[in-house]
Amino acid sequence: MQRTVPATFWIVAILGLLWNLYGLAMFWINLTITPEAIAALPEVERQVTLAMPRWILLPFGLATGAGVLGMLGLLLRRRWSAPVLLVSLLALAVQFAAVYLTTPVWALSGVVGALFPVVLCLVALGLWLYARHAAARGWLRPA
C-alpha cells in the first residue's frame, strides 16, 4: 500500500464531502418542508413538490447519507468507501427515475430541467470511480 497520497486526493475528498453535505442539507429541507414553504415555491417547483410521493425521500436520503459516509471513508482512506459511494450513485439514479416517472417534472421543465439531475449523477459517478482508482493505487486501507 502506498503510504502517501497526492494532494489532489485530499482536494477531491474534501470537495466531495462538502458536495455531499450540501446534498444532505437539501434532503433535510425536503424532509421538513412546511405547507407554507411549498406555497412560496415558484409554480413549477410547487407542482412537482406537491405531486412527489413521500417514498421518494427514501432513495434521496440513502443517496445523500451514503454519499457523506462514503466521502468520510475516503478521507479516512478506507477501502469500503468505494462500495458505499456506489450505493449512493444507485440510490440517486433510483431517486431521479422515480421523480421523472411520478411527477410532471419533464412536462414542466423539459430537457433543461434534466440537466441538474444529470450533473448530480455524473458527479456521483466520478466520486465512485475516483474511490475505486484510489483503492487500486493502494491509497486506501482495508476496514
N, C-alpha and C positions, 0 to 999 in steps of 0.2 A: 504494500500500500504506500502510495506517495504521501509523505507527511505534510508537504507544503502545497498549497493550492494557489492558483494565480489570483491577483486582485480582482479580476473580473468575476470570479466565483462569488466573492463576498458582495460585489455590486449587484449581481443578478439575484443572489439570495435575499439581500435586504430590500431591493426594489420589489421582488416577487412577494415578500412578506407584506410590505406596505400595500401593494396592489390587492392582495387577498384580504387584508384587514379592512380596506375600503369596501370590498365586496361584502364582507361580514356586516359592516355598518349598514349597507344597503338592504341586506337581508333583515336586519333588526328593524329598520324603518318600515319595510313592507310587512313584517310580522305585527308591528304595533300601530300601524296607521289607523287613524280615527276617521269616522264618517265626515267630520268637519274638514280634515286634511284632504280626503278624497274629493269632497265638493270643491275644494280650492284648486285642484289639478286642472291643467289645460284639458280641453274637451276630449282629445284623442286619448290621452293618458287616463282620464277618468273612465271612459268607456271600456278600455282594456282592463283597468283595475277592477271595475265592477263585474266584468264578465269572467275574470280569472277565478277558477276553482281554488279553494284554500289548500287543497292537497298539493298544489304546485310548490308550496312553500317547503315541502319535504325535500325534493331534489335540490331546491335553491339552498336550503340550509346545509344539506350534505355537501354540495359543491363548495360553498364558502368555508364551512368548517374544515373539510378535508384539505382545502387549499391552504388555509392558515396552518393547520397541523403539518402538512407536507413541507411547507416552507420553513417552519420551525425545525423540522427534521433535517432539512438541507443545511440550515445554519449550524445545527449541531453535528453536521457531517455524518448523518445516519443513512444507511442504505435503504431503510424502509420508507424513506421519503418518496422514492420513485413510485412504488405501488399506491401510496396514499394520494399522490398527485394524479395518478391515473384514475382513481375513484372520483376525484374532484372533476376531472375532464369529462368522464362519462356522465356524472350527475348533472353537469352543466348542459351537456348535449340533450339529456332527457328533459331538463327544465325548459330549454328553448323549444324543443319539439312539442312539448305539451302546451306551451304558451301559444305557439302558432296553430296547433290543432284545436284548441278550445276557446280561443278568443278571436275577436275581429281585427287583431293587430295587423295582419297582412293587408286586409282591405282598407284599413285606416292609414297605414304608413307606407305600404308598398316596399319596393326594393331598398329605398333609403332607410327605412326602419329596420331592415335586416342587417345593415352594416355593423351596428354596435354588437349584436349577438355574435356575428362572425368574428369580429375583432376579439371579443372575450374568449371565444373558443380557440382562436389562434394563439392568444397569449397563454391560455391553459395548456395547450398542446406544446408550445415552446418550453414552458417551465417543466413539464413532464419529460420532454426529450432532453432538456439540459440536466435534469436529475439523473437520467439514465446515462448520459455522457459522463457525468461526474463519477458515477458508480463504476463505469467501465474504465475510467482513468485511475481508479484506486484512491480517489479523493474522499470516499465515504467509507465509514466503518460499519461492520455488521452490528445489529442490535443497538 
